Amino acid sequence: NVFFFQEEEEEEEEEDMVDPLEVVRDKCAQAEHCVHARAKLEDCESRVGSKSETREDCTEELFDFLHARDHCVLFVSIAFKLFNLGQTVPGAFHKLPTISWVDSGPFLLTELV
């Protein structure tokens, strides 16, 4: 019975795990540039969905949104890589860079040694 209890506990822990990439993507999708790109995508989807026959698709709008979101994600990723580099390189960042979310996207604030 003890083993069974431990197994249930492990399964519960796995359910609580959150993919950090998805968290950053969701946060980046709320940045101003991404919101505008998403609005264009949603307008296109509404327009295409309202027509019974059309050759139009929303590929360009989708790629524009994904590009804007992934550009933001890349920025955040670089900030954390710089922090990790600072753990082994003297004179680099001595604490985790602070990322402030402004309307236009992430804004990196850092402190140097």
Backbone atoms as SQL, in Angstrom:
CREATE TABLE atoms (id INTEGER PRIMARY KEY, chain TEXT, resi INTEGER, resn TEXT, atom TEXT, x REAL, y REAL, z REAL);
INSERT INTO atoms VALUES
  (1, 'A', 1, 'ASN', 'N', 0.807, -1.197, 0.000),
  (2, 'A', 1, 'ASN', 'CA', 0.000, 0.000, 0.000),
  (3, 'A', 1, 'ASN', 'C', 0.850, 1.262, 0.000),
  (4, 'A', 2, 'VAL', 'N', 1.963, 1.231, 0.680),
  (5, 'A', 2, 'VAL', 'CA', 2.832, 2.402, 0.722),
  (6, 'A', 2, 'VAL', 'C', 3.349, 2.707, -0.680),
  (7, 'A', 3, 'PHE', 'N', 3.759, 1.686, -1.406),
  (8, 'A', 3, 'PHE', 'CA', 4.254, 1.893, -2.762),
  (9, 'A', 3, 'PHE', 'C', 3.174, 2.500, -3.646),
  (10, 'A', 4, 'PHE', 'N', 1.957, 2.015, -3.510),
  (11, 'A', 4, 'PHE', 'CA', 0.847, 2.540, -4.290),
  (12, 'A', 4, 'PHE', 'C', 0.636, 4.018, -3.976),
  (13, 'A', 5, 'PHE', 'N', 0.741, 4.394, -2.719),
  (14, 'A', 5, 'PHE', 'CA', 0.572, 5.787, -2.308),
  (15, 'A', 5, 'PHE', 'C', 1.665, 6.659, -2.928),
  (16, 'A', 6, 'GLN', 'N', 2.894, 6.181, -2.930),
  (17, 'A', 6, 'GLN', 'CA', 3.995, 6.943, -3.513),
  (18, 'A', 6, 'GLN', 'C', 3.793, 7.121, -5.012),
  (19, 'A', 7, 'GLU', 'N', 3.288, 6.119, -5.674),
  (20, 'A', 7, 'GLU', 'CA', 3.054, 6.199, -7.111),
  (21, 'A', 7, 'GLU', 'C', 2.001, 7.257, -7.424),
  (22, 'A', 8, 'GLU', 'N', 0.933, 7.310, -6.634),
  (23, 'A', 8, 'GLU', 'CA', -0.101, 8.331, -6.829),
  (24, 'A', 8, 'GLU', 'C', 0.476, 9.722, -6.632),
  (25, 'A', 9, 'GLU', 'N', 1.340, 9.866, -5.642),
  (26, 'A', 9, 'GLU', 'CA', 1.947, 11.154, -5.342),
  (27, 'A', 9, 'GLU', 'C', 2.785, 11.637, -6.523),
  (28, 'A', 10, 'GLU', 'N', 3.549, 10.743, -7.138),
  (29, 'A', 10, 'GLU', 'CA', 4.368, 11.103, -8.284),
  (30, 'A', 10, 'GLU', 'C', 3.508, 11.535, -9.463),
  (31, 'A', 11, 'GLU', 'N', 2.385, 10.859, -9.687),
  (32, 'A', 11, 'GLU', 'CA', 1.498, 11.227, -10.784),
  (33, 'A', 11, 'GLU', 'C', 0.922, 12.617, -10.571),
  (34, 'A', 12, 'GLU', 'N', 0.580, 12.954, -9.330),
  (35, 'A', 12, 'GLU', 'CA', 0.049, 14.282, -9.033),
  (36, 'A', 12, 'GLU', 'C', 1.092, 15.354, -9.311),
  (37, 'A', 13, 'GLU', 'N', 2.353, 15.089, -8.966),
  (38, 'A', 13, 'GLU', 'CA', 3.419, 16.055, -9.205),
  (39, 'A', 13, 'GLU', 'C', 3.601, 16.304, -10.696),
  (40, 'A', 14, 'GLU', 'N', 3.497, 15.262, -11.502),
  (41, 'A', 14, 'GLU', 'CA', 3.654, 15.410, -12.941),
  (42, 'A', 14, 'GLU', 'C', 2.566, 16.292, -13.530),
  (43, 'A', 15, 'GLU', 'N', 1.359, 16.217, -13.008),
  (44, 'A', 15, 'GLU', 'CA', 0.261, 17.028, -13.510),
  (45, 'A', 15, 'GLU', 'C', 0.490, 18.508, -13.236),
  (46, 'A', 16, 'ASP', 'N', 1.198, 18.830, -12.160),
  (47, 'A', 16, 'ASP', 'CA', 1.431, 20.216, -11.782),
  (48, 'A', 16, 'ASP', 'C', 2.562, 20.864, -12.574),
  (49, 'A', 17, 'MET', 'N', 3.325, 20.083, -13.312),
  (50, 'A', 17, 'MET', 'CA', 4.453, 20.634, -14.061),
  (51, 'A', 17, 'MET', 'C', 3.949, 21.553, -15.171),
  (52, 'A', 18, 'VAL', 'N', 4.620, 22.672, -15.326),
  (53, 'A', 18, 'VAL', 'CA', 4.261, 23.653, -16.342),
  (54, 'A', 18, 'VAL', 'C', 5.469, 23.852, -17.244),
  (55, 'A', 19, 'ASP', 'N', 5.241, 23.839, -18.531),
  (56, 'A', 19, 'ASP', 'CA', 6.313, 24.061, -19.493),
  (57, 'A', 19, 'ASP', 'C', 6.673, 25.546, -19.484),
  (58, 'A', 20, 'PRO', 'N', 7.894, 25.903, -19.078),
  (59, 'A', 20, 'PRO', 'CA', 8.260, 27.322, -19.010),
  (60, 'A', 20, 'PRO', 'C', 8.197, 28.011, -20.370),
  (61, 'A', 21, 'LEU', 'N', 8.438, 27.277, -21.437),
  (62, 'A', 21, 'LEU', 'CA', 8.348, 27.867, -22.771),
  (63, 'A', 21, 'LEU', 'C', 6.921, 28.326, -23.058),
  (64, 'A', 22, 'GLU', 'N', 5.946, 27.518, -22.666),
  (65, 'A', 22, 'GLU', 'CA', 4.544, 27.895, -22.878),
  (66, 'A', 22, 'GLU', 'C', 4.173, 29.126, -22.058),
  (67, 'A', 23, 'VAL', 'N', 4.717, 29.228, -20.853),
  (68, 'A', 23, 'VAL', 'CA', 4.449, 30.397, -20.011),
  (69, 'A', 23, 'VAL', 'C', 4.987, 31.653, -20.680),
  (70, 'A', 24, 'VAL', 'N', 6.216, 31.586, -21.180),
  (71, 'A', 24, 'VAL', 'CA', 6.820, 32.747, -21.843),
  (72, 'A', 24, 'VAL', 'C', 6.066, 33.062, -23.131),
  (73, 'A', 25, 'ARG', 'N', 5.686, 32.039, -23.892),
  (74, 'A', 25, 'ARG', 'CA', 4.917, 32.281, -25.123),
  (75, 'A', 25, 'ARG', 'C', 3.599, 32.984, -24.820),
  (76, 'A', 26, 'ASP', 'N', 2.908, 32.533, -23.778),
  (77, 'A', 26, 'ASP', 'CA', 1.637, 33.163, -23.408),
  (78, 'A', 26, 'ASP', 'C', 1.846, 34.614, -23.004),
  (79, 'A', 27, 'LYS', 'N', 2.895, 34.863, -22.238),
  (80, 'A', 27, 'LYS', 'CA', 3.183, 36.234, -21.802),
  (81, 'A', 27, 'LYS', 'C', 3.568, 37.097, -23.001),
  (82, 'A', 28, 'CYS', 'N', 4.382, 36.563, -23.890),
  (83, 'A', 28, 'CYS', 'CA', 4.793, 37.315, -25.079),
  (84, 'A', 28, 'CYS', 'C', 3.608, 37.597, -25.997),
  (85, 'A', 29, 'ALA', 'N', 2.670, 36.691, -26.067),
  (86, 'A', 29, 'ALA', 'CA', 1.498, 36.886, -26.928),
  (87, 'A', 29, 'ALA', 'C', 0.666, 38.077, -26.481),
  (88, 'A', 30, 'GLN', 'N', 0.881, 38.541, -25.247),
  (89, 'A', 30, 'GLN', 'CA', 0.155, 39.691, -24.725),
  (90, 'A', 30, 'GLN', 'C', 0.875, 41.012, -24.985),
  (91, 'A', 31, 'ALA', 'N', 2.096, 40.951, -25.526),
  (92, 'A', 31, 'ALA', 'CA', 2.840, 42.175, -25.840),
  (93, 'A', 31, 'ALA', 'C', 2.133, 42.915, -26.976),
  (94, 'A', 32, 'GLU', 'N', 2.286, 44.231, -26.993),
  (95, 'A', 32, 'GLU', 'CA', 1.542, 45.082, -27.934),
  (96, 'A', 32, 'GLU', 'C', 1.690, 44.628, -29.387),
  (97, 'A', 33, 'HIS', 'N', 2.918, 44.393, -29.829),
  (98, 'A', 33, 'HIS', 'CA', 3.147, 44.000, -31.223),
  (99, 'A', 33, 'HIS', 'C', 2.444, 42.678, -31.540),
  (100, 'A', 34, 'CYS', 'N', 2.487, 41.751, -30.602),
  (101, 'A', 34, 'CYS', 'CA', 1.838, 40.457, -30.812),
  (102, 'A', 34, 'CYS', 'C', 0.322, 40.589, -30.810),
  (103, 'A', 35, 'VAL', 'N', -0.195, 41.471, -29.978),
  (104, 'A', 35, 'VAL', 'CA', -1.644, 41.679, -29.920),
  (105, 'A', 35, 'VAL', 'C', -2.148, 42.200, -31.256),
  (106, 'A', 36, 'HIS', 'N', -1.397, 43.125, -31.864),
  (107, 'A', 36, 'HIS', 'CA', -1.795, 43.651, -33.175),
  (108, 'A', 36, 'HIS', 'C', -1.744, 42.551, -34.240),
  (109, 'A', 37, 'ALA', 'N', -0.698, 41.743, -34.209),
  (110, 'A', 37, 'ALA', 'CA', -0.584, 40.653, -35.184),
  (111, 'A', 37, 'ALA', 'C', -1.698, 39.626, -34.980),
  (112, 'A', 38, 'ARG', 'N', -2.031, 39.333, -33.719),
  (113, 'A', 38, 'ARG', 'CA', -3.117, 38.387, -33.440),
  (114, 'A', 38, 'ARG', 'C', -4.455, 38.952, -33.917),
  (115, 'A', 39, 'ALA', 'N', -4.669, 40.255, -33.743),
  (116, 'A', 39, 'ALA', 'CA', -5.924, 40.881, -34.190),
  (117, 'A', 39, 'ALA', 'C', -6.071, 40.757, -35.706),
  (118, 'A', 40, 'LYS', 'N', -4.963, 40.968, -36.434),
  (119, 'A', 40, 'LYS', 'CA', -5.005, 40.810, -37.893),
  (120, 'A', 40, 'LYS', 'C', -5.323, 39.362, -38.267),
  (121, 'A', 41, 'LEU', 'N', -4.742, 38.419, -37.536),
  (122, 'A', 41, 'LEU', 'CA', -5.008, 36.999, -37.785),
  (123, 'A', 41, 'LEU', 'C', -6.479, 36.673, -37.520),
  (124, 'A', 42, 'GLU', 'N', -7.010, 37.160, -36.412),
  (125, 'A', 42, 'GLU', 'CA', -8.412, 36.889, -36.085),
  (126, 'A', 42, 'GLU', 'C', -9.360, 37.543, -37.088),
  (127, 'A', 43, 'ASP', 'N', -9.020, 38.758, -37.562),
  (128, 'A', 43, 'ASP', 'CA', -9.833, 39.410, -38.598),
  (129, 'A', 43, 'ASP', 'C', -9.852, 38.571, -39.869),
  (130, 'A', 44, 'CYS', 'N', -8.683, 38.071, -40.248),
  (131, 'A', 44, 'CYS', 'CA', -8.589, 37.238, -41.448),
  (132, 'A', 44, 'CYS', 'C', -9.404, 35.961, -41.278),
  (133, 'A', 45, 'GLU', 'N', -9.274, 35.322, -40.117),
  (134, 'A', 45, 'GLU', 'CA', -10.024, 34.086, -39.882),
  (135, 'A', 45, 'GLU', 'C', -11.531, 34.337, -39.939),
  (136, 'A', 46, 'SER', 'N', -11.971, 35.465, -39.414),
  (137, 'A', 46, 'SER', 'CA', -13.403, 35.814, -39.470),
  (138, 'A', 46, 'SER', 'C', -13.849, 36.042, -40.907),
  (139, 'A', 47, 'ARG', 'N', -13.018, 36.758, -41.655),
  (140, 'A', 47, 'ARG', 'CA', -13.339, 37.059, -43.050),
  (141, 'A', 47, 'ARG', 'C', -13.415, 35.779, -43.879),
  (142, 'A', 48, 'VAL', 'N', -12.427, 34.921, -43.723),
  (143, 'A', 48, 'VAL', 'CA', -12.382, 33.669, -44.483),
  (144, 'A', 48, 'VAL', 'C', -13.516, 32.743, -44.041),
  (145, 'A', 49, 'GLY', 'N', -13.784, 32.700, -42.749),
  (146, 'A', 49, 'GLY', 'CA', -14.838, 31.835, -42.233),
  (147, 'A', 49, 'GLY', 'C', -16.233, 32.262, -42.648),
  (148, 'A', 50, 'SER', 'N', -16.399, 33.542, -42.970),
  (149, 'A', 50, 'SER', 'CA', -17.732, 34.033, -43.340),
  (150, 'A', 50, 'SER', 'C', -18.067, 33.785, -44.810),
  (151, 'A', 51, 'LYS', 'N', -17.081, 33.381, -45.595),
  (152, 'A', 51, 'LYS', 'CA', -17.304, 33.131, -47.024),
  (153, 'A', 51, 'LYS', 'C', -17.463, 31.639, -47.264),
  (154, 'A', 52, 'SER', 'N', -18.390, 31.296, -48.150),
  (155, 'A', 52, 'SER', 'CA', -18.590, 29.876, -48.453),
  (156, 'A', 52, 'SER', 'C', -17.497, 29.349, -49.373),
  (157, 'A', 53, 'GLU', 'N', -17.047, 30.186, -50.305),
  (158, 'A', 53, 'GLU', 'CA', -15.957, 29.789, -51.203),
  (159, 'A', 53, 'GLU', 'C', -14.961, 30.932, -51.283),
  (160, 'A', 54, 'THR', 'N', -13.712, 30.614, -50.994),
  (161, 'A', 54, 'THR', 'CA', -12.657, 31.622, -51.092),
  (162, 'A', 54, 'THR', 'C', -11.319, 30.932, -51.291),
  (163, 'A', 55, 'ARG', 'N', -10.447, 31.613, -51.970),
  (164, 'A', 55, 'ARG', 'CA', -9.090, 31.091, -52.155),
  (165, 'A', 55, 'ARG', 'C', -8.155, 31.687, -51.113),
  (166, 'A', 56, 'GLU', 'N', -8.665, 32.646, -50.368),
  (167, 'A', 56, 'GLU', 'CA', -7.851, 33.311, -49.352),
  (168, 'A', 56, 'GLU', 'C', -7.619, 32.377, -48.166),
  (169, 'A', 57, 'ASP', 'N', -6.426, 32.415, -47.643),
  (170, 'A', 57, 'ASP', 'CA', -6.147, 31.746, -46.375),
  (171, 'A', 57, 'ASP', 'C', -5.401, 32.747, -45.484),
  (172, 'A', 58, 'CYS', 'N', -5.133, 32.376, -44.297),
  (173, 'A', 58, 'CYS', 'CA', -4.540, 33.310, -43.329),
  (174, 'A', 58, 'CYS', 'C', -3.102, 32.927, -42.986),
  (175, 'A', 59, 'THR', 'N', -2.426, 32.288, -43.914),
  (176, 'A', 59, 'THR', 'CA', -1.064, 31.831, -43.668),
  (177, 'A', 59, 'THR', 'C', -0.133, 32.990, -43.339),
  (178, 'A', 60, 'GLU', 'N', -0.198, 34.055, -44.118),
  (179, 'A', 60, 'GLU', 'CA', 0.685, 35.198, -43.882),
  (180, 'A', 60, 'GLU', 'C', 0.439, 35.804, -42.499),
  (181, 'A', 61, 'GLU', 'N', -0.819, 35.962, -42.127),
  (182, 'A', 61, 'GLU', 'CA', -1.153, 36.538, -40.825),
  (183, 'A', 61, 'GLU', 'C', -0.702, 35.626, -39.683),
  (184, 'A', 62, 'LEU', 'N', -0.837, 34.317, -39.880),
  (185, 'A', 62, 'LEU', 'CA', -0.383, 33.370, -38.866),
  (186, 'A', 62, 'LEU', 'C', 1.125, 33.472, -38.686),
  (187, 'A', 63, 'PHE', 'N', 1.861, 33.484, -39.799),
  (188, 'A', 63, 'PHE', 'CA', 3.315, 33.585, -39.706),
  (189, 'A', 63, 'PHE', 'C', 3.755, 34.903, -39.090),
  (190, 'A', 64, 'ASP', 'N', 3.044, 35.988, -39.389),
  (191, 'A', 64, 'ASP', 'CA', 3.372, 37.281, -38.782),
  (192, 'A', 64, 'ASP', 'C', 3.204, 37.226, -37.265),
  (193, 'A', 65, 'PHE', 'N', 2.118, 36.625, -36.804),
  (194, 'A', 65, 'PHE', 'CA', 1.896, 36.506, -35.361),
  (195, 'A', 65, 'PHE', 'C', 2.967, 35.626, -34.718),
  (196, 'A', 66, 'LEU', 'N', 3.224, 34.459, -35.307),
  (197, 'A', 66, 'LEU', 'CA', 4.221, 33.548, -34.735),
  (198, 'A', 66, 'LEU', 'C', 5.604, 34.182, -34.719),
  (199, 'A', 67, 'HIS', 'N', 5.929, 34.939, -35.763),
  (200, 'A', 67, 'HIS', 'CA', 7.219, 35.624, -35.822),
  (201, 'A', 67, 'HIS', 'C', 7.332, 36.650, -34.691),
  (202, 'A', 68, 'ALA', 'N', 6.288, 37.445, -34.499),
  (203, 'A', 68, 'ALA', 'CA', 6.305, 38.465, -33.444),
  (204, 'A', 68, 'ALA', 'C', 6.430, 37.810, -32.067),
  (205, 'A', 69, 'ARG', 'N', 5.662, 36.756, -31.835),
  (206, 'A', 69, 'ARG', 'CA', 5.701, 36.082, -30.537),
  (207, 'A', 69, 'ARG', 'C', 7.053, 35.425, -30.293),
  (208, 'A', 70, 'ASP', 'N', 7.573, 34.739, -31.307),
  (209, 'A', 70, 'ASP', 'CA', 8.837, 34.038, -31.134),
  (210, 'A', 70, 'ASP', 'C', 10.016, 34.995, -31.017),
  (211, 'A', 71, 'HIS', 'N', 9.919, 36.173, -31.609),
  (212, 'A', 71, 'HIS', 'CA', 10.954, 37.197, -31.445),
  (213, 'A', 71, 'HIS', 'C', 11.030, 37.599, -29.968),
  (214, 'A', 72, 'CYS', 'N', 9.889, 37.777, -29.351),
  (215, 'A', 72, 'CYS', 'CA', 9.816, 38.104, -27.925),
  (216, 'A', 72, 'CYS', 'C', 10.386, 36.956, -27.089),
  (217, 'A', 73, 'VAL', 'N', 10.012, 35.732, -27.413),
  (218, 'A', 73, 'VAL', 'CA', 10.496, 34.562, -26.680),
  (219, 'A', 73, 'VAL', 'C', 12.015, 34.473, -26.790),
  (220, 'A', 74, 'LEU', 'N', 12.558, 34.749, -27.953),
  (221, 'A', 74, 'LEU', 'CA', 14.004, 34.724, -28.150),
  (222, 'A', 74, 'LEU', 'C', 14.685, 35.740, -27.246),
  (223, 'A', 75, 'PHE', 'N', 14.120, 36.929, -27.147),
  (224, 'A', 75, 'PHE', 'CA', 14.674, 37.974, -26.299),
  (225, 'A', 75, 'PHE', 'C', 14.752, 37.505, -24.848),
  (226, 'A', 76, 'VAL', 'N', 13.687, 36.902, -24.369),
  (227, 'A', 76, 'VAL', 'CA', 13.653, 36.401, -22.991),
  (228, 'A', 76, 'VAL', 'C', 14.673, 35.282, -22.821),
  (229, 'A', 77, 'SER', 'N', 14.766, 34.398, -23.797),
  (230, 'A', 77, 'SER', 'CA', 15.711, 33.290, -23.746),
  (231, 'A', 77, 'SER', 'C', 17.148, 33.791, -23.666),
  (232, 'A', 78, 'ILE', 'N', 17.475, 34.797, -24.454),
  (233, 'A', 78, 'ILE', 'CA', 18.826, 35.366, -24.437),
  (234, 'A', 78, 'ILE', 'C', 19.127, 35.968, -23.075),
  (235, 'A', 79, 'ALA', 'N', 18.158, 36.646, -22.489),
  (236, 'A', 79, 'ALA', 'CA', 18.363, 37.246, -21.168),
  (237, 'A', 79, 'ALA', 'C', 18.744, 36.187, -20.141),
  (238, 'A', 80, 'PHE', 'N', 18.061, 35.058, -20.157),
  (239, 'A', 80, 'PHE', 'CA', 18.361, 34.019, -19.186),
  (240, 'A', 80, 'PHE', 'C', 19.654, 33.287, -19.517),
  (241, 'A', 81, 'LYS', 'N', 20.007, 33.187, -20.781),
  (242, 'A', 81, 'LYS', 'CA', 21.296, 32.584, -21.137),
  (243, 'A', 81, 'LYS', 'C', 22.435, 33.477, -20.673),
  (244, 'A', 82, 'LEU', 'N', 22.265, 34.793, -20.795),
  (245, 'A', 82, 'LEU', 'CA', 23.280, 35.715, -20.294),
  (246, 'A', 82, 'LEU', 'C', 23.446, 35.561, -18.789),
  (247, 'A', 83, 'PHE', 'N', 22.337, 35.384, -18.099),
  (248, 'A', 83, 'PHE', 'CA', 22.412, 35.173, -16.654),
  (249, 'A', 83, 'PHE', 'C', 23.188, 33.903, -16.345),
  (250, 'A', 84, 'ASN', 'N', 22.874, 32.814, -17.040),
  (251, 'A', 84, 'ASN', 'CA', 23.562, 31.548, -16.797),
  (252, 'A', 84, 'ASN', 'C', 25.041, 31.663, -17.124),
  (253, 'A', 85, 'LEU', 'N', 25.383, 32.407, -18.163),
  (254, 'A', 85, 'LEU', 'CA', 26.779, 32.646, -18.500),
  (255, 'A', 85, 'LEU', 'C', 27.447, 33.410, -17.371),
  (256, 'A', 86, 'GLY', 'N', 26.731, 34.334, -16.781),
  (257, 'A', 86, 'GLY', 'CA', 27.262, 35.127, -15.682),
  (258, 'A', 86, 'GLY', 'C', 27.598, 34.307, -14.455),
  (259, 'A', 87, 'GLN', 'N', 27.050, 33.130, -14.352),
  (260, 'A', 87, 'GLN', 'CA', 27.358, 32.269, -13.217),
  (261, 'A', 87, 'GLN', 'C', 28.772, 31.707, -13.313),
  (262, 'A', 88, 'THR', 'N', 29.330, 31.645, -14.523),
  (263, 'A', 88, 'THR', 'CA', 30.655, 31.057, -14.696),
  (264, 'A', 88, 'THR', 'C', 31.688, 32.054, -15.202),
  (265, 'A', 89, 'VAL', 'N', 31.248, 33.220, -15.657),
  (266, 'A', 89, 'VAL', 'CA', 32.178, 34.211, -16.203),
  (267, 'A', 89, 'VAL', 'C', 32.277, 35.386, -15.232),
  (268, 'A', 90, 'PRO', 'N', 33.463, 35.617, -14.657),
  (269, 'A', 90, 'PRO', 'CA', 33.614, 36.742, -13.734),
  (270, 'A', 90, 'PRO', 'C', 33.322, 38.066, -14.445),
  (271, 'A', 91, 'GLY', 'N', 32.672, 38.960, -13.749),
  (272, 'A', 91, 'GLY', 'CA', 32.385, 40.273, -14.315),
  (273, 'A', 91, 'GLY', 'C', 31.096, 40.335, -15.097),
  (274, 'A', 92, 'ALA', 'N', 30.409, 39.227, -15.218),
  (275, 'A', 92, 'ALA', 'CA', 29.132, 39.234, -15.935),
  (276, 'A', 92, 'ALA', 'C', 28.015, 39.501, -14.924),
  (277, 'A', 93, 'PHE', 'N', 26.811, 39.170, -15.280),
  (278, 'A', 93, 'PHE', 'CA', 25.674, 39.432, -14.402),
  (279, 'A', 93, 'PHE', 'C', 25.841, 38.697, -13.080),
  (280, 'A', 94, 'HIS', 'N', 25.590, 39.384, -11.986),
  (281, 'A', 94, 'HIS', 'CA', 25.701, 38.720, -10.690),
  (282, 'A', 94, 'HIS', 'C', 24.345, 38.323, -10.131),
  (283, 'A', 95, 'LYS', 'N', 23.290, 38.716, -10.776),
  (284, 'A', 95, 'LYS', 'CA', 21.969, 38.235, -10.371),
  (285, 'A', 95, 'LYS', 'C', 21.087, 38.144, -11.595),
  (286, 'A', 96, 'LEU', 'N', 19.998, 37.450, -11.453),
  (287, 'A', 96, 'LEU', 'CA', 19.095, 37.200, -12.570),
  (288, 'A', 96, 'LEU', 'C', 18.606, 38.504, -13.184),
  (289, 'A', 97, 'PRO', 'N', 18.729, 38.651, -14.514),
  (290, 'A', 97, 'PRO', 'CA', 18.190, 39.857, -15.146),
  (291, 'A', 97, 'PRO', 'C', 16.693, 39.966, -14.879),
  (292, 'A', 98, 'THR', 'N', 16.254, 41.166, -14.650),
  (293, 'A', 98, 'THR', 'CA', 14.835, 41.408, -14.428),
  (294, 'A', 98, 'THR', 'C', 14.185, 41.706, -15.760),
  (295, 'A', 99, 'ILE', 'N', 13.099, 41.042, -16.043),
  (296, 'A', 99, 'ILE', 'CA', 12.380, 41.291, -17.284),
  (297, 'A', 99, 'ILE', 'C', 11.068, 41.953, -16.925),
  (298, 'A', 100, 'SER', 'N', 10.928, 43.191, -17.337),
  (299, 'A', 100, 'SER', 'CA', 9.685, 43.914, -17.103),
  (300, 'A', 100, 'SER', 'C', 8.861, 43.840, -18.368),
  (301, 'A', 101, 'TRP', 'N', 7.583, 43.613, -18.218),
  (302, 'A', 101, 'TRP', 'CA', 6.696, 43.511, -19.366),
  (303, 'A', 101, 'TRP', 'C', 6.032, 44.853, -19.578),
  (304, 'A', 102, 'VAL', 'N', 6.351, 45.483, -20.695),
  (305, 'A', 102, 'VAL', 'CA', 5.717, 46.738, -21.065),
  (306, 'A', 102, 'VAL', 'C', 4.822, 46.461, -22.266),
  (307, 'A', 103, 'ASP', 'N', 4.025, 47.437, -22.656),
  (308, 'A', 103, 'ASP', 'CA', 3.074, 47.220, -23.754),
  (309, 'A', 103, 'ASP', 'C', 3.729, 46.711, -25.026),
  (310, 'A', 104, 'SER', 'N', 4.929, 47.180, -25.308),
  (311, 'A', 104, 'SER', 'CA', 5.576, 46.796, -26.558),
  (312, 'A', 104, 'SER', 'C', 6.280, 45.450, -26.470),
  (313, 'A', 105, 'GLY', 'N', 6.378, 44.878, -25.286),
  (314, 'A', 105, 'GLY', 'CA', 7.032, 43.583, -25.136),
  (315, 'A', 105, 'GLY', 'C', 7.949, 43.581, -23.936),
  (316, 'A', 106, 'PRO', 'N', 8.852, 42.599, -23.849),
  (317, 'A', 106, 'PRO', 'CA', 9.723, 42.511, -22.681),
  (318, 'A', 106, 'PRO', 'C', 10.796, 43.591, -22.718),
  (319, 'A', 107, 'PHE', 'N', 11.123, 44.104, -21.562),
  (320, 'A', 107, 'PHE', 'CA', 12.171, 45.109, -21.435),
  (321, 'A', 107, 'PHE', 'C', 13.148, 44.586, -20.405),
  (322, 'A', 108, 'LEU', 'N', 14.395, 44.441, -20.792),
  (323, 'A', 108, 'LEU', 'CA', 15.399, 43.816, -19.944),
  (324, 'A', 108, 'LEU', 'C', 16.087, 44.849, -19.070),
  (325, 'A', 109, 'LEU', 'N', 16.084, 44.604, -17.778),
  (326, 'A', 109, 'LEU', 'CA', 16.819, 45.425, -16.827),
  (327, 'A', 109, 'LEU', 'C', 17.868, 44.530, -16.199),
  (328, 'A', 110, 'THR', 'N', 19.112, 44.965, -16.178),
  (329, 'A', 110, 'THR', 'CA', 20.162, 44.119, -15.620),
  (330, 'A', 110, 'THR', 'C', 21.006, 44.922, -14.649),
  (331, 'A', 111, 'GLU', 'N', 21.693, 44.196, -13.816),
  (332, 'A', 111, 'GLU', 'CA', 22.667, 44.809, -12.930),
  (333, 'A', 111, 'GLU', 'C', 23.991, 44.126, -13.191),
  (334, 'A', 112, 'LEU', 'N', 25.018, 44.915, -13.385),
  (335, 'A', 112, 'LEU', 'CA', 26.347, 44.361, -13.612),
  (336, 'A', 112, 'LEU', 'C', 27.129, 44.382, -12.311),
  (337, 'A', 113, 'VAL', 'N', 28.133, 43.514, -12.230),
  (338, 'A', 113, 'VAL', 'CA', 28.977, 43.457, -11.033),
  (339, 'A', 113, 'VAL', 'C', 29.729, 44.756, -10.895);
